[in-house]
Amino acid sequence: MFVSSYTLREIADYLNAELIGDAGLIITGIAGLVAAQSDDISFLANKAYQHQLDDTAAGAVILRESEATLFSGSKLVVADPYLSYARLSRWFDKALEVAPGIHPTAVIDPNARIGEGVSIGPHAVIGKGVFIGDDVVVGAGTVIGDGCTVGENTRFAANVTLYHSVIVGKGCRFHSSCVIGADGFGFAPDQNAGGWCKIHQLGGVVIGNGVEIGASTTVDRGALDDTVIEDGVIIDDQVHIAHNCVIGANTAIAANCGFAGSTKVGRNCTFAGAVGVVGHIDIADNVHVTGMTMVSKSIPEPGSYSSGTSAVTTRLWRKNAVRFNQLNELAQRVRKLETDSKPSDA
């Protein structure tokens, strides 16, 4: 059940925070420093917003010890305000709790096995040989194909599609319209037929524990081996993971990224928005790729990687584009000048 209010003491105890101020203050929500009201708690995670402390109406603020003197009101002092905010957000999530039960319009194969406390929404479809663990939520219109396995406490929003033989771990979350296990893009040129011969995708998809996959994201099944998403991976909306990719544990992928087939990504990596990754390469652990980068070869060492150029005026960009096309000619001229300038042997 959603509880609408907590005392500041309850929140401090939950966050293991040092409380300075009114322990009995009633908090009914979380808000940013500018929008917060007297019954809200806010947080300061970025020094760029320190000036907002002067005018905030928040009843209390979560901040670091080094910034505690900047706010005269009630406060919770923690080591990591952003992490504390993330943990506390669970208490104020207004999403409705889903009651266990199976909606009468759901279609469930008689050979499917359904655990305890499962909720299956209207017009959901559960295929043959499916196993669903305890306390799973299957949203309206979601399809779980034949032979899938779903671990306990996993949640599917409305209209999620799992193709056949997908394995999902515990405590995962799938947002609307994501598609897991569609065919990878495998075709062989067929000159006799004047087109393409489809390569049937014989692998599956294996998803670990605690994975979150955003709306309209697609994870294709493997051609022979499985596509693998390891524990703790978080994937934003409209991302494409192609066949036979392996995404290492605790990696974060922002919206509109694309990973071509058979790419192996290490653990604890981050990919900012609209990154493109070519296929058949390996990326090391702890690699961080900035937005709109094109990764065209393997990255064997941890660190931050970027490509492309920053936005400039169109007029300047056009001039630069001409210069880019001249780079090869310029390099050849420089090489010739260097060769001509070398002293000849006596």
VEXKEKOL-898379 format. One record per residue: residue number from 1; residue in one letter; z, x, y of N, C-alpha, C in turn. Coordinates in steps of 0.1 Angstrom, whole numbers. Layout:
# residues N
 num residuo   nc3   nc1   nc2  cac3  cac1  cac2   cc3   cc1   cc2
 NUM       a     Z     X     Y     Z     X     Y     Z     X     Y
...
***
This chain:
# residues 346
 num residuo   nc3   nc1   nc2  cac3  cac1  cac2   cc3   cc1   cc2
   1       m     0     8   -12     0     0     0     0     9    12
   2       f    -8     5    23    -8    12    35     4     9    44
   3       v    12    20    47    23    18    56    19    22    70
   4       s    23    14    79    17    15    93    26    25   102
   5       s    38    28    98    46    36   107    56    45    99
   6       y    59    56   105    68    66    99    76    72   111
   7       t    88    76   108    96    84   118    91    98   118
   8       l    93   105   129    89   118   131    97   127   121
   9       r   109   124   117   116   131   107   109   130    93
  10       e   104   118    90    97   117    77    85   125    77
  11       i    78   126    88    66   134    89    69   148    88
  12       a    79   153    95    83   167    95    87   171    81
  13       d    95   163    74    99   166    60    86   168    51
  14       y    77   158    52    65   159    44    57   172    47
  15       l    56   176    59    48   187    63    56   200    62
  16       n    69   199    59    78   211    59    77   218    73
  17       a    78   210    83    76   215    97    90   216   104
  18       e    91   225   114   102   225   123   101   214   133
  19       l   111   205   134   111   194   143   118   197   156
  20       i   112   196   167   118   198   180   116   185   188
  21       g   127   178   191   126   165   198   132   154   191
  22       d   127   142   193   133   129   188   129   127   174
  23       a   138   129   164   136   127   150   133   112   147
  24       g   139   103   155   137    89   152   125    83   158
  25       l   116    90   165   104    85   171    95    79   160
  26       i    91    67   163    82    59   154    67    63   157
  27       i    60    68   146    46    72   148    38    62   140
  28       t    28    56   146    19    46   139     5    51   137
  29       g     1    63   142   -12    67   140   -14    82   144
  30       i   -26    87   141   -30   101   145   -42    99   155
  31       a   -42   107   165   -53   107   175   -55   121   181
  32       g   -66   123   187   -68   135   195   -60   136   207
  33       l   -58   147   213   -49   149   224   -53   140   236
  34       v   -66   138   239   -70   130   250   -68   115   247
  35       a   -71   110   235   -70    96   233   -56    91   228
  36       a   -47   100   225   -34    97   219   -26    88   228
  37       q   -18    79   222    -8    71   229     6    75   225
  38       s    16    68   231    29    73   229    34    71   215
  39       d    28    62   207    32    61   193    23    68   183
  40       d    14    77   189     5    86   181    11   100   179
  41       i     7   106   169     9   121   168    -4   128   169
  42       s    -5   139   176   -17   146   177   -15   161   172
  43       f   -25   169   174   -23   183   169   -32   192   178
  44       l   -28   205   179   -35   215   186   -39   226   176
  45       a   -52   226   172   -56   236   162   -65   247   168
  46       n   -70   244   180   -80   253   187   -75   256   201
  47       k   -73   268   204   -68   272   217   -77   267   229
  48       a   -89   264   226   -98   259   237   -93   246   242
  49       y   -84   239   235   -79   226   240   -65   226   245
  50       q   -60   238   247   -46   239   252   -44   232   265
  51       h   -54   232   273   -52   225   286   -50   210   285
  52       q   -54   204   274   -52   190   272   -37   186   269
  53       l   -29   196   266   -15   194   264    -8   189   277
  54       d   -13   193   288    -7   189   301    -8   174   304
  55       d   -18   168   299   -21   154   302   -20   144   290
  56       t   -17   149   278   -17   140   267    -5   131   267
  57       a    -8   118   263     3   108   262     9   108   248
  58       a     5   117   239     9   117   225    25   117   224
  59       g    30   109   215    44   109   213    49   122   207
  60       a    41   129   199    45   142   193    32   149   191
  61       v    33   163   190    22   171   188    25   182   177
  62       i    16   184   168    17   194   158    10   207   163
  63       l    18   218   164    12   230   169    19   243   163
  64       r    14   254   167    20   267   162    32   271   170
  65       e    40   280   165    52   285   172    48   291   185
  66       s    37   299   185    32   306   197    28   297   208
  67       e    26   284   205    22   274   215    32   263   218
  68       a    43   264   211    53   254   212    58   252   226
  69       t    59   262   234    65   261   248    55   254   257
  70       l    43   253   253    32   247   262    34   231   263
  71       f    41   225   254    43   211   253    58   207   254
  72       s    61   199   264    76   196   266    81   184   258
  73       g    72   177   251    76   165   244    80   169   230
  74       s    82   159   221    86   161   207    74   168   200
  75       k    78   177   191    67   185   185    71   189   171
  76       l    61   192   162    63   197   149    57   211   149
  77       v    64   221   146    60   235   146    56   239   132
  78       v    44   243   130    39   247   116    30   260   117
  79       a    27   265   106    19   277   106     4   274   108
  80       d    -1   262   103   -15   259   104   -16   244   108
  81       p   -17   241   121   -18   227   125   -30   219   119
  82       y   -41   226   117   -52   218   112   -50   214    98
  83       l   -44   223    90   -41   219    76   -31   208    76
  84       s   -21   209    84   -10   198    85   -16   185    89
  85       y   -25   185    99   -33   173   102   -40   167    90
  86       a   -47   176    83   -55   171    71   -46   165    61
  87       r   -34   171    58   -25   165    49   -19   152    53
  88       l   -16   151    66   -10   139    72   -20   127    73
  89       s   -33   131    74   -43   120    75   -43   110    63
  90       r   -38   115    52   -37   107    40   -28    95    43
  91       w   -17    97    50    -8    87    53   -13    75    61
  92       f   -23    78    69   -28    69    79   -42    64    75
  93       d   -47    67    63   -60    62    59   -59    47    57
  94       k   -67    40    64   -67    25    64   -77    19    53
  95       a   -83    28    45   -91    23    34   -82    14    25
  96       l   -88     3    21   -81    -6    13   -78    -1    -1
  97       e   -67    -3    -6   -64     1   -20   -72    -9   -29
  98       v   -77    -3   -40   -85   -11   -49   -77   -15   -61
  99       a   -76   -28   -64   -68   -32   -75   -76   -30   -88
 100       p   -69   -26   -99   -75   -25  -112   -81   -38  -117
 101       g   -92   -37  -124   -98   -49  -130  -113   -47  -130
 102       i  -120   -56  -138  -134   -56  -139  -140   -68  -134
 103       h  -149   -67  -124  -155   -79  -118  -164   -86  -128
 104       p  -164   -99  -128  -172  -106  -138  -187  -104  -138
 105       t  -192   -98  -127  -207   -96  -126  -210   -82  -131
 106       a  -200   -73  -134  -203   -60  -139  -209   -61  -153
 107       v  -218   -51  -156  -225   -51  -169  -220   -38  -176
 108       i  -213   -40  -187  -207   -29  -194  -211   -29  -209
 109       d  -217   -18  -213  -221   -18  -227  -209   -18  -236
 110       p  -210   -25  -247  -199   -27  -256  -194   -14  -262
 111       n  -202    -3  -262  -199    10  -268  -192    19  -257
 112       a  -191    14  -245  -184    22  -235  -169    21  -237
 113       r  -162    32  -233  -148    32  -234  -142    33  -220
 114       i  -133    24  -217  -128    23  -203  -113    25  -204
 115       g  -107    35  -195   -93    38  -195   -85    27  -189
 116       e   -72    31  -187   -62    22  -181   -63    22  -166
 117       g   -61    11  -159   -60    10  -145   -74    13  -138
 118       v   -85    10  -145   -98    12  -139  -102     0  -131
 119       s  -109     2  -120  -115    -8  -112  -130    -7  -112
 120       i  -137   -18  -116  -152   -18  -117  -156   -29  -108
 121       g  -164   -26   -98  -168   -36   -88  -180   -45   -92
 122       p  -184   -54   -83  -195   -63   -85  -208   -56   -88
 123       h  -215   -61   -99  -228   -56  -102  -229   -42  -106
 124       a  -218   -35  -109  -218   -22  -114  -223   -22  -129
 125       v  -229   -11  -133  -235   -10  -146  -229     2  -153
 126       i  -223     0  -165  -218    11  -173  -226    12  -186
 127       g  -232    23  -189  -241    24  -200  -235    27  -213
 128       k  -243    29  -223  -239    31  -237  -232    44  -239
 129       g  -221    44  -246  -214    57  -249  -207    63  -237
 130       v  -205    56  -226  -198    62  -214  -183    62  -217
 131       f  -177    73  -212  -162    73  -213  -157    74  -198
 132       i  -148    65  -194  -143    65  -181  -127    66  -182
 133       g  -122    77  -176  -108    79  -177   -99    70  -169
 134       d   -86    72  -170   -77    63  -163   -78    63  -148
 135       d   -76    51  -142   -75    50  -127   -88    54  -120
 136       v   -99    53  -126  -112    55  -120  -116    42  -112
 137       v  -122    44  -100  -128    33   -92  -143    34   -92
 138       v  -149    24   -97  -164    23   -97  -168    12   -87
 139       g  -175    16   -76  -178     7   -65  -189    -3   -69
 140       a  -191   -12   -60  -202   -23   -63  -215   -16   -64
 141       g  -223   -21   -74  -237   -16   -76  -238    -2   -81
 142       t  -227     4   -84  -228    18   -90  -233    17  -104
 143       v  -241    27  -108  -246    28  -121  -242    41  -128
 144       i  -235    40  -139  -231    52  -147  -239    51  -160
 145       g  -249    61  -161  -258    60  -172  -253    64  -186
 146       d  -261    62  -196  -257    64  -210  -251    78  -212
 147       g  -240    78  -219  -235    91  -223  -227    99  -213
 148       c  -224    93  -202  -217   100  -191  -202   100  -195
 149       t  -195   110  -189  -181   112  -190  -175   113  -176
 150       v  -165   105  -173  -158   105  -160  -143   108  -162
 151       g  -138   118  -155  -124   121  -156  -115   112  -148
 152       e  -103   112  -150   -93   103  -144   -92   105  -129
 153       n   -89    94  -122   -87    94  -107   -99    97   -99
 154       t  -111    96  -105  -123    98   -98  -128    85   -91
 155       r  -134    86   -80  -138    74   -72  -153    74   -69
 156       f  -160    63   -72  -174    62   -68  -174    50   -58
 157       a  -180    53   -46  -183    43   -36  -194    34   -41
 158       a  -198    25   -33  -209    15   -37  -222    23   -39
 159       n  -230    18   -49  -244    22   -50  -245    37   -53
 160       v  -236    43   -60  -238    57   -66  -246    55   -79
 161       t  -254    65   -82  -261    65   -94  -259    78  -102
 162       l  -254    77  -114  -253    88  -124  -263    85  -135
 163       y  -273    94  -136  -282    93  -147  -275    96  -160
 164       h  -282    97  -171  -276    99  -184  -269   112  -186
 165       s  -259   113  -194  -253   126  -199  -248   135  -187
 166       v  -242   129  -177  -235   136  -167  -221   137  -170
 167       i  -215   149  -168  -201   151  -170  -194   153  -157
 168       v  -183   145  -154  -176   145  -141  -161   148  -144
 169       g  -155   157  -137  -141   160  -139  -132   150  -133
 170       k  -119   155  -131  -109   146  -126  -108   147  -111
 171       g  -104   136  -105  -101   136   -90  -113   138   -82
 172       c  -125   134   -86  -137   136   -78  -139   124   -69
 173       r  -148   126   -59  -151   115   -50  -166   115   -47
 174       f  -173   104   -49  -188   103   -47  -190    92   -37
 175       h  -197    96   -26  -200    86   -16  -213    79   -18
 176       s  -215    68   -11  -226    59   -14  -240    65   -14
 177       s  -248    61   -23  -262    64   -25  -264    79   -29
 178       c  -254    86   -33  -256    99   -39  -262    97   -53
 179       v  -270   106   -58  -277   105   -71  -274   118   -78
 180       i  -268   117   -90  -265   128   -98  -272   127  -111
 181       g  -280   138  -114  -287   139  -127  -301   134  -127
 182       a  -307   132  -116  -322   129  -116  -329   141  -121
 183       d  -342   139  -125  -350   150  -130  -352   161  -119
 184       g  -351   173  -124  -355   184  -115  -370   184  -113
 185       f  -374   191  -103  -388   191   -99  -396   201  -107
 186       g  -398   198  -120  -405   207  -129  -418   202  -133
 187       f  -429   209  -130  -442   206  -134  -450   219  -136
 188       a  -459   218  -146  -468   230  -149  -482   226  -145
 189       p  -489   235  -139  -503   232  -135  -511   229  -148
 190       d  -519   219  -148  -527   215  -160  -542   213  -155
 191       q  -549   224  -156  -563   224  -152  -572   214  -159
 192       n  -569   212  -172  -577   203  -180  -576   189  -175
 193       a  -563   185  -171  -561   172  -166  -564   171  -151
 194       g  -566   182  -145  -569   182  -131  -557   179  -122
 195       g  -545   183  -127  -533   180  -120  -521   187  -125
 196       w  -511   180  -129  -498   186  -133  -493   180  -146
 197       c  -486   188  -154  -480   183  -166  -465   184  -164
 198       k  -458   172  -165  -444   171  -163  -436   179  -173
 199       i  -426   187  -168  -417   194  -177  -405   185  -178
 200       h  -402   179  -189  -391   170  -191  -378   178  -190
 201       q  -369   172  -182  -357   179  -179  -346   176  -190
 202       l  -343   186  -198  -335   184  -210  -320   188  -208
 203       g  -317   194  -197  -303   197  -195  -296   185  -188
 204       g  -283   188  -184  -276   178  -177  -270   183  -164
 205       v  -259   176  -160  -251   180  -148  -237   180  -152
 206       v  -230   191  -149  -215   192  -152  -208   195  -138
 207       i  -199   186  -135  -192   186  -123  -177   188  -126
 208       g  -171   198  -119  -157   201  -122  -147   191  -116
 209       n  -135   196  -115  -124   187  -109  -123   189   -94
 210       g  -119   178   -88  -117   178   -73  -129   180   -65
 211       v  -141   176   -70  -153   178   -62  -156   165   -54
 212       e  -161   167   -42  -165   156   -33  -179   158   -29
 213       i  -187   147   -31  -202   147   -29  -205   136   -19
 214       g  -212   140    -8  -214   131     3  -226   121     1
 215       a  -227   112    10  -237   101     9  -251   106     9
 216       s  -259   101     0  -273   104    -1  -276   118    -5
 217       t  -266   125   -11  -269   138   -17  -274   137   -31
 218       t  -282   146   -35  -288   146   -48  -285   159   -55
 219       v  -281   158   -68  -279   169   -77  -287   167   -89
 220       d  -298   175   -91  -307   173  -102  -302   179  -115
 221       r  -306   173  -126  -302   178  -139  -310   191  -142
 222       g  -305   199  -152  -312   211  -155  -324   209  -164
 223       a  -333   219  -164  -345   218  -172  -341   221  -187
 224       l  -334   231  -189  -329   234  -203  -313   235  -203
 225       d  -308   244  -194  -293   245  -193  -289   234  -182
 226       d  -276   233  -181  -270   223  -171  -270   229  -157
 227       t  -271   220  -148  -267   222  -134  -252   221  -133
 228       v  -246   231  -126  -231   231  -126  -226   231  -112
 229       i  -216   222  -110  -209   222   -97  -194   225  -101
 230       e  -189   236   -97  -175   240  -102  -164   233   -94
 231       d  -152   235   -99  -140   229   -93  -139   231   -78
 232       g  -135   220   -71  -132   221   -57  -143   222   -47
 233       v  -155   221   -52  -167   222   -43  -167   209   -34
 234       i  -171   211   -21  -173   200   -12  -187   200    -7
 235       i  -194   189    -8  -208   188    -4  -209   176     6
 236       d  -216   179    17  -217   169    28  -229   160    24
 237       d  -233   151    34  -243   142    32  -257   148    32
 238       q  -266   142    25  -281   146    25  -283   160    21
 239       v  -277   165    11  -279   178     6  -286   177    -7
 240       h  -295   187   -10  -302   187   -23  -298   199   -31
 241       i  -293   197   -43  -291   208   -53  -301   207   -64
 242       a  -310   216   -65  -321   215   -75  -316   219   -89
 243       h  -325   218   -99  -322   219  -113  -317   234  -116
 244       n  -307   234  -125  -301   247  -130  -294   255  -119
 245       c  -291   250  -108  -282   257   -98  -268   257  -104
 246       v  -261   267  -100  -246   268  -102  -240   271   -89
 247       i  -231   262   -85  -223   263   -72  -209   266   -76
 248       g  -204   278   -71  -191   283   -75  -180   275   -68
 249       a  -168   277   -74  -156   269   -71  -153   271   -56
 250       n  -149   259   -50  -143   259   -36  -154   262   -26
 251       t  -166   262   -29  -177   264   -19  -179   251   -11
 252       a  -182   253     2  -184   241    11  -199   241    16
 253       i  -205   230    15  -219   229    19  -221   218    29
 254       a  -226   221    41  -227   211    52  -241   204    50
 255       a  -243   193    58  -254   184    57  -267   191    58
 256       n  -277   185    51  -291   189    51  -294   202    46
 257       c  -285   208    38  -289   221    31  -297   218    19
 258       g  -305   228    15  -313   226     3  -313   239    -6
 259       f  -310   237   -19  -309   248   -28  -320   247   -38
 260       a  -330   256   -38  -340   255   -48  -335   259   -62
 261       g  -343   257   -72  -339   258   -86  -333   271   -91
 262       s  -324   271  -100  -318   283  -106  -312   293   -97
 263       t  -307   288   -86  -299   296   -76  -284   296   -81
 264       k  -278   307   -81  -264   308   -84  -256   312   -72
 265       v  -247   304   -68  -238   306   -57  -224   309   -61
 266       g  -218   320   -55  -205   324   -59  -194   314   -54
 267       r  -181   319   -56  -170   311   -52  -167   313   -37
 268       n  -160   303   -31  -155   303   -18  -165   307    -7
 269       c  -177   302    -9  -188   304     1  -189   292    10
 270       t  -195   294    22  -197   282    31  -212   283    36
 271       f  -218   271    37  -232   270    41  -231   260    53
 272       a  -234   264    65  -235   255    76  -247   246    75
 273       g  -249   237    85  -259   227    84  -274   232    83
 274       a  -282   226    75  -296   228    74  -300   242    69
 275       v  -291   248    61  -295   261    55  -305   258    43
 276       g  -315   267    42  -324   266    31  -322   278    22
 277       v  -322   276     9  -320   287    -1  -331   287   -11
 278       v  -338   298   -13  -349   298   -22  -343   299   -37
 279       g  -352   297   -46  -347   296   -60  -346   310   -67
 280       h  -339   310   -78  -338   322   -87  -332   334   -80
 281       i  -322   332   -72  -314   342   -66  -299   341   -68
 282       d  -292   351   -66  -277   351   -68  -271   354   -54
 283       i  -260   346   -52  -252   348   -39  -238   351   -43
 284       a  -233   362   -38  -219   367   -41  -208   357   -37
 285       d  -196   359   -42  -184   352   -37  -182   355   -22
 286       n  -176   345   -15  -172   347    -1  -183   351     9
 287       v  -194   345     6  -206   346    16  -206   334    25
 288       h  -208   336    38  -208   325    48  -221   326    55
 289       v  -229   315    55  -242   314    60  -242   304    72
 290       t  -247   309    83  -247   301    95  -258   291    95
 291       g  -258   281   104  -267   270   105  -281   274   106
 292       m  -290   267    98  -304   268    98  -309   281    94
 293       t  -301   289    87  -305   301    81  -314   299    69
 294       m  -324   307    67  -333   307    55  -329   319    46
 295       v  -323   316    35  -319   327    26  -330   329    16
 296       s  -337   340    17  -349   343    10  -348   353    -1
 297       k  -336   359    -3  -333   369   -13  -318   369   -17
 298       s  -315   375   -28  -301   375   -32  -292   382   -22
 299       i  -280   377   -22  -270   383   -13  -259   389   -22
 300       p  -258   402   -23  -249   408   -33  -235   411   -27
 301       e  -233   411   -14  -221   415    -8  -215   403     0
 302       p  -202   401     0  -195   391     9  -198   394    24
 303       g  -196   383    32  -198   385    46  -205   373    52
 304       s  -208   374    65  -215   364    72  -230   367    74
 305       y  -239   357    72  -253   360    72  -260   349    81
 306       s  -271   354    88  -278   345    97  -293   349    97
 307       s  -301   339   101  -315   342   104  -320   333   115
 308       g  -332   335   119  -338   326   130  -334   331   144
 309       t  -338   324   154  -336   327   167  -329   315   174
 310       s  -321   319   185  -314   308   192  -324   300   201
 311       a  -321   288   205  -329   280   213  -330   286   227
 312       v  -342   286   232  -345   290   246  -355   280   252
 313       t  -359   282   264  -369   273   270  -382   273   263
 314       t  -389   263   263  -402   262   256  -411   273   261
 315       r  -411   275   274  -420   285   280  -417   299   274
 316       l  -404   302   274  -400   315   268  -403   316   253
 317       w  -401   305   246  -403   305   232  -418   308   229
 318       r  -427   302   237  -441   304   234  -445   319   237
 319       k  -439   325   247  -442   339   249  -437   347   238
 320       n  -425   344   233  -419   352   222  -427   350   209
 321       a  -432   338   207  -440   335   195  -453   344   195
 322       v  -459   346   207  -470   355   208  -466   369   204
 323       r  -455   373   209  -450   387   206  -447   389   191
 324       f  -441   379   185  -439   380   171  -452   382   163
 325       n  -463   376   167  -475   377   160  -481   391   162
 326       q  -476   398   173  -482   411   176  -473   423   170
 327       l  -462   419   163  -453   429   159  -460   439   149
 328       n  -468   434   139  -474   443   130  -483   453   136
 329       e  -491   448   146  -501   456   153  -493   467   161
 330       l  -482   462   167  -474   471   175  -467   482   166
 331       a  -462   478   155  -456   488   146  -467   499   141
 332       q  -479   494   138  -489   504   134  -493   513   146
 333       r  -493   508   158  -496   517   169  -485   527   171
 334       v  -472   523   170  -461   532   172  -461   543   161
 335       r  -464   539   149  -465   548   138  -476   559   140
 336       k  -488   554   145  -499   563   148  -495   573   160
 337       l  -488   568   170  -483   577   181  -474   587   176
 338       e  -464   583   167  -455   593   161  -462   603   153
 339       t  -472   599   145  -480   609   137  -487   618   146
 340       d  -494   613   156  -502   621   165  -494   631   173
 341       s  -481   627   176  -472   636   184  -466   647   176
 342       k  -467   647   163  -461   658   155  -468   670   157
 343       p  -461   682   158  -469   694   160  -476   698   147
 344       s  -488   703   149  -496   707   137  -491   720   132
 345       d  -493   723   119  -489   735   113  -497   747   118
 346       a  -490   758   121  -498   770   126  -506   776   115
***
